[in-house]
Amino acid sequence: MALLMSGAMSFAMTLIQLGAEDLIRLLSNWFIAWGISFAVALPVTFMITPLVGWIVKSLTRSALA
């Protein structure tokens, strides 16, 4: 999940920043940005997943009671 999300977001932001005129430059900068964004996204995913699970469990438990 973190891999695909970081790839999509970094591609969109790189495309907005550079435009699509120079494909080689776009892809080169995108791969660099993707590496950085994945390095941020993976630990955040590991930290947020238990919190989201706890919130969902709390909400569904109270809805069933």
Stockholm file with secondary structure:
# STOCKHOLM 1.0

chainA/1-65         MALLMSGAMSFAMTLIQLGAEDLIRLLSNWFIAWGISFAVALPVTFMITPLVGWIVKSLTRSALA
#=GR chainA/1-65 SS CHHHHHHHHHHHHHHHHHCSSCHHHHHHHHHHHHHHHHHHHHHHHHHHHHHHHHHHHHHHHHHHC
#=GC SS_cons        CHHHHHHHHHHHHHHHHHCSSCHHHHHHHHHHHHHHHHHHHHHHHHHHHHHHHHHHHHHHHHHHC
//
